[in-house]
Amino acid sequence: MSSGRRIESIDLLRGVIIVVMALDHVRDFFGDPTASPTNLATTSAALFFTRWVTHLCAPVFFLLTGTGAWLTRARMSRGELARFLLTRGLWLIVLELTVMRFALQFNLDYQVTIITVLWALGWSMIVLAGLVWLPLWVIVLFGATLVLGHNALDGLQAMPAPNAPPTVLARLWAVLHQPGFLYRGDHAVVRTSYVLIPWVGVTALGYALGAVYRWNARERQRLLLRLGLGMIAAFLVLRCADVYGDPAPWSWQKNGLWTLMSFINTTKYPPSLLFLLMTLGPALLLLRAFDAGTPQLLRPALVYGRVPLFFYVLHFYLIHLLAVAVSFLRYGEVAGAFRSPDLRHFPMSMPPDWNVGLPLVYLIWAAVVLALWPLCRWFANLRQRRRDWWLSYL
């Protein structure tokens, strides 16, 4: 399969995953702001699995970011690729702190800034801009070391005292490994949720994965199958042993379903080794299945997969606008939809009875995805017809 054109199976997996991702973001805006979906003491099975299935999303985005960088080598020199990754990475960081912050909060007061996925994707691309000059085996070793070894750092804590400003070391650790505050003042906070060490490792491994798209289909599919099954098997063995790979152990619960929930309730912030094995294993199996052909039922998802950043930005604005409309219809006022004065009121200030319930969350999710499909198709066709440089940044 030529790497000089788009790989349909990659676009399809990215498209399916980005549709699933939107479900979690609709729940963020319309669900119960006080509920923790992964707290087994308070959650429901429906809420838990609604959250759990979206765990697949972030690992796939980082993995395929690296894979896409490898495929881009077919039309760029190594130097051009490094410059593209550097500038696109910086652009994603700027988007995170401006366009996406406004999409989440609809205000410019910067009282609360939570740094999320585009920040980490941007830095991962910047690091990859340097890695592309190295032999592929070195990149694999680098990525595997970060993914397999970062949980050995879990015991290193750099958290400041409660309500104290973060130290320089705490800020550095909040960027690299332990989500925390970059700034905490009387009237503003800046906090990371996506840290770099594990996510940079996933992106580096994704870059190496791109090399298999030079192989013939049979060999590629065999490797994807073995890697996927191997990761799932490694997850099961390590999770049963409970000695390394996740700081939160599982335990026997009141019945089989809840025991299963405890078993797969791994740590996302930062993503533990077990979290990554649990999510990337099935993702590689999906990639293998899609490599054999695109199911007709899933073909519409290709549109989203070809313009993932475009969909990502727009769907947050649409979800938040819908929250404004619902606030007006239910309460006759919209001020809360524009206020996020502290972490408890992120991404907006919701009334105590705001939760619309999971069935309506799913309905709103379907409406958002369907509403954006024509715009995404238009933009995908525009990118196919034209080669303007700026289109590669959207």
C-alpha positions in Angstrom: 0.0 0.0 0.0 1.5 3.3 -1.0 2.2 5.9 1.7 1.8 8.7 -0.8 -1.9 8.8 -0.5 -4.4 8.7 2.4 -4.8 5.3 4.1 -8.5 4.6 4.3 -8.3 2.3 7.3 -6.4 5.0 9.3 -9.0 7.7 8.4 -11.8 5.3 9.3 -10.4 4.4 12.7 -9.8 8.1 13.4 -13.3 8.9 12.3 -15.0 6.3 14.4 -12.9 7.3 17.4 -13.7 11.0 17.0 -17.4 10.3 16.9 -17.1 8.3 20.1 -15.1 11.1 21.7 -17.9 13.5 21.1 -20.1 11.5 23.4 -17.8 12.2 26.4 -17.8 15.9 25.6 -21.6 16.1 25.4 -21.7 14.3 28.8 -19.3 16.9 30.2 -21.7 19.7 29.3 -25.1 18.0 29.9 -24.4 15.3 32.5 -24.3 15.5 36.3 -21.4 17.9 37.1 -20.9 16.3 40.5 -20.8 12.7 39.3 -17.6 10.8 38.8 -18.3 8.1 36.1 -15.3 6.0 37.3 -16.0 6.1 41.0 -17.5 2.7 41.7 -18.9 3.9 45.0 -21.2 6.4 43.3 -21.5 5.6 39.6 -23.9 3.4 37.6 -22.9 0.8 35.2 -24.4 2.8 32.3 -22.5 5.9 33.3 -19.3 4.0 33.8 -19.3 2.3 30.4 -20.4 5.5 28.7 -17.2 7.0 30.0 -15.1 3.9 29.6 -15.7 3.4 25.9 -14.4 6.9 25.3 -11.0 5.9 26.9 -10.1 4.6 23.4 -10.0 8.0 21.9 -7.0 9.8 23.2 -4.5 6.9 22.8 -5.7 6.4 19.2 -5.3 10.2 18.4 -1.7 10.2 19.7 -0.8 6.9 18.0 -2.2 8.0 14.7 -0.6 11.4 14.9 2.7 9.6 14.8 1.6 7.2 12.1 0.4 10.2 10.0 3.8 11.8 10.4 5.5 8.8 9.0 3.1 8.7 6.0 3.8 12.3 5.4 7.4 11.4 4.7 6.3 10.2 1.3 5.9 13.8 0.1 8.4 15.6 2.2 12.1 15.5 2.9 13.2 14.8 6.5 13.9 18.5 7.0 10.5 19.5 5.6 8.8 17.0 7.8 10.6 18.2 10.9 9.7 21.8 10.1 6.0 20.9 9.5 5.8 18.9 12.8 7.4 21.8 14.7 5.1 24.5 13.3 2.0 22.4 13.5 2.9 21.4 17.1 3.3 25.1 18.0 0.0 25.9 16.3 -1.9 23.2 18.3 -0.5 24.7 21.5 -1.8 28.1 20.5 -5.2 26.7 19.6 -5.4 25.0 23.0 -4.8 28.2 24.9 -7.0 30.4 22.8 -9.6 29.0 20.4 -10.3 25.8 22.5 -10.3 27.6 25.8 -13.0 29.9 24.5 -14.9 27.0 23.1 -15.0 25.3 26.5 -15.8 28.3 28.6 -17.2 31.1 26.4 -15.4 33.7 28.4 -12.0 35.5 28.2 -11.4 36.1 31.9 -8.9 33.3 32.1 -9.9 32.6 35.7 -9.7 28.8 35.0 -7.5 27.3 32.3 -7.2 23.6 32.0 -4.6 22.4 29.5 -5.8 19.4 27.6 -5.2 17.2 24.6 -4.1 19.7 21.9 -1.4 20.9 24.2 0.1 17.4 24.6 -0.4 16.6 20.9 1.4 19.8 20.0 4.4 19.0 22.3 4.4 15.4 21.0 4.8 16.7 17.5 7.5 19.1 18.5 9.5 16.2 20.1 8.8 14.0 17.1 10.3 16.8 14.9 13.6 16.0 16.6 13.1 12.2 16.6 12.6 11.9 12.8 16.3 12.4 12.4 17.1 9.2 14.3 17.1 5.6 13.1 13.7 3.9 13.4 14.9 1.4 16.0 16.0 4.3 18.3 12.6 5.9 18.0 10.9 2.6 18.9 13.2 2.2 21.9 12.5 5.8 23.0 8.8 5.4 22.7 8.7 1.9 24.4 10.8 3.2 27.3 8.4 6.0 28.0 5.3 3.9 27.7 6.6 0.9 29.6 8.7 2.7 32.2 6.8 5.9 33.1 4.8 4.2 35.9 8.1 3.6 37.8 8.0 7.4 38.3 4.6 7.3 40.1 6.2 7.5 43.5 7.9 10.8 42.7 5.6 13.5 43.9 6.1 17.3 43.5 2.8 18.6 44.8 3.0 21.8 46.8 1.2 22.3 50.1 -2.6 22.8 49.8 -3.4 26.3 48.4 0.3 27.1 48.1 1.7 28.4 44.8 3.4 25.6 42.8 7.2 25.4 42.9 9.3 25.3 39.8 9.8 21.6 40.3 6.0 21.0 40.7 5.3 23.0 37.5 7.9 20.9 35.6 6.4 17.7 36.9 2.9 18.9 36.1 4.0 19.2 32.5 5.9 15.9 32.3 4.2 13.3 34.5 1.8 14.3 37.3 -1.3 16.5 36.4 -1.2 19.6 38.5 -1.1 23.4 38.7 1.2 25.5 36.6 -0.2 28.6 38.3 -2.5 29.0 41.2 -3.4 32.5 42.4 -6.2 34.2 44.2 -8.2 34.9 41.0 -6.8 32.5 38.4 -5.5 28.9 38.0 -3.8 27.1 35.2 -3.8 23.3 35.4 -2.6 20.5 33.2 -4.5 17.3 32.6 -2.6 15.8 29.7 1.1 15.3 30.7 3.9 14.6 28.2 6.0 11.6 29.1 3.5 8.8 28.3 1.8 10.6 25.4 5.1 11.5 23.6 6.0 7.8 23.9 2.7 6.7 22.3 3.3 9.2 19.4 6.8 7.9 18.8 5.5 4.4 18.6 2.8 5.5 16.2 5.5 7.0 14.0 7.2 3.6 13.9 3.9 1.9 13.2 3.6 3.9 10.0 6.5 1.9 8.6 4.3 -1.2 8.3 2.3 0.6 5.6 5.1 -0.1 3.3 4.5 -3.8 3.7 2.1 -5.9 1.7 -1.4 -6.2 3.2 -1.1 -9.8 4.4 2.1 -9.1 6.4 0.7 -5.8 7.8 -2.6 -7.4 8.9 -0.7 -10.2 10.6 1.4 -7.8 12.6 -1.5 -5.7 13.6 -3.4 -8.8 14.8 -0.4 -10.0 16.8 0.3 -6.6 18.3 -3.3 -6.1 19.3 -3.8 -9.5 20.8 -0.4 -9.3 22.5 -1.3 -6.0 24.1 -4.6 -7.3 25.4 -2.9 -10.4 26.8 -0.2 -8.3 28.5 -3.0 -6.2 30.0 -4.8 -9.2 31.4 -1.6 -10.7 32.9 -0.3 -7.5 34.4 -3.8 -6.5 35.7 -4.3 -9.9 37.3 -0.9 -9.6 39.0 -1.5 -6.0 40.1 2.2 -5.4 40.8 3.1 -2.8 38.1 1.5 -0.7 35.5 -1.3 1.2 37.3 -1.4 3.0 40.6 -5.0 1.9 41.3 -5.5 -1.8 42.0 -8.7 -3.7 41.2 -10.8 -5.6 43.7 -13.6 -8.1 43.9 -17.0 -6.4 43.9 -20.6 -7.3 44.7 -21.1 -9.2 41.5 -19.3 -10.1 38.2 -20.3 -7.0 36.3 -18.9 -4.6 39.0 -15.8 -6.7 39.4 -15.2 -6.4 35.7 -15.7 -2.6 36.0 -13.1 -2.5 38.8 -10.7 -4.6 36.7 -10.9 -2.3 33.6 -11.0 0.9 35.7 -7.5 2.0 34.9 -5.8 5.4 35.3 -6.0 7.9 32.5 -4.4 11.0 34.1 -1.6 10.2 33.5 -2.3 7.3 31.2 -0.9 4.2 33.0 0.8 1.4 31.1 -2.3 -0.8 31.7 -4.6 2.0 30.4 -2.6 2.2 27.2 -2.5 -1.6 26.8 -6.2 -1.8 27.4 -7.0 0.8 24.8 -4.3 0.4 22.1 -4.7 -3.4 21.9 -8.4 -3.2 20.7 -7.5 -0.1 18.6 -4.9 -2.2 16.7 -7.4 -4.9 16.2 -9.8 -2.4 14.7 -7.1 -1.1 12.5 -6.4 -4.6 11.3 -10.1 -5.2 10.6 -10.5 -1.9 8.7 -7.3 -2.7 6.7 -9.2 -5.6 5.2 -11.9 -3.2 3.9 -14.3 -0.5 5.0 -17.7 -1.7 6.2 -20.4 0.1 4.3 -22.2 1.1 7.5 -19.1 2.9 8.7 -18.2 4.8 5.5 -19.7 8.1 6.7 -17.1 8.1 9.5 -14.4 8.5 6.9 -15.5 12.1 6.5 -14.7 12.9 10.1 -11.5 11.0 10.0 -10.2 13.1 7.1 -10.7 16.4 9.0 -10.3 15.5 12.7 -9.1 18.9 13.9 -11.8 20.7 12.0 -14.5 18.4 13.7 -12.8 18.7 17.1 -12.9 22.5 17.2 -16.4 22.8 15.8 -18.1 20.2 17.9 -17.1 21.9 21.1 -18.6 25.2 19.9 -21.8 23.4 18.9 -22.1 21.5 22.1 -21.6 24.7 24.2 -24.1 26.7 22.0 -26.6 23.9 22.6 -26.0 24.2 26.4 -26.7 27.9 26.1 -29.9 27.2 24.3 -31.0 24.6 26.8 -30.2 26.9 29.7 -32.4 29.6 28.2 -35.3 27.2 27.5 -35.2 25.6 31.0 -34.3 28.6 33.2 -34.9 31.7 31.2 -31.2 32.8 31.6 -27.8 31.9 30.1 -25.3 33.6 32.4 -24.1 30.3 33.9 -23.1 29.1 30.5 -20.6 31.9 30.2 -19.1 31.6 33.8 -16.4 29.2 35.0 -14.9 31.0 38.0 -13.2 27.9 39.6 -12.5 24.3 38.9 -15.8 23.2 40.4 -17.6 25.2 37.7 -15.7 24.0 34.7 -16.5 24.2 31.8 -19.6 26.3 32.9 -21.7 27.0 36.0 -24.5 24.5 36.0 -27.6 24.7 38.2 -28.0 21.9 40.7 -30.7 20.1 38.6 -28.9 20.6 35.3 -28.3 16.9 34.5 -30.5 15.9 31.5 -30.0 12.2 32.0 -28.0 9.7 29.9 -30.7 9.0 27.3 -30.8 12.7 26.3 -27.0 12.9 26.4 -27.0 10.2 23.8 -29.6 12.0 21.7 -27.8 15.3 21.8 -24.6 13.4 20.9 -26.2 11.9 17.8 -27.6 15.4 16.8 -24.2 17.0 17.1 -22.4 14.3 15.1 -25.1 14.4 12.3 -25.3 18.2 12.3 -21.5 18.5 11.6 -21.3 15.9 8.9 -22.2 18.2 6.0 -19.6 20.8 7.1 -17.0 18.2 7.5 -17.7 16.7 4.1 -17.5 20.2 2.5 -14.1 20.8 4.2 -12.8 17.3 3.3 -13.7 17.9 -0.3 -12.0 21.4 -0.2 -8.8 19.9 1.1 -8.9 17.2 -1.6 -9.3 19.8 -4.4 -6.8 22.4 -3.1 -3.3 22.2 -1.8 -3.1 25.6 0.0 -0.5 25.3 2.8 -2.8 26.6 5.5 -5.3 23.8 4.9 -2.9 21.3 6.4 -3.1 23.2 9.8 -6.9 22.7 10.1 
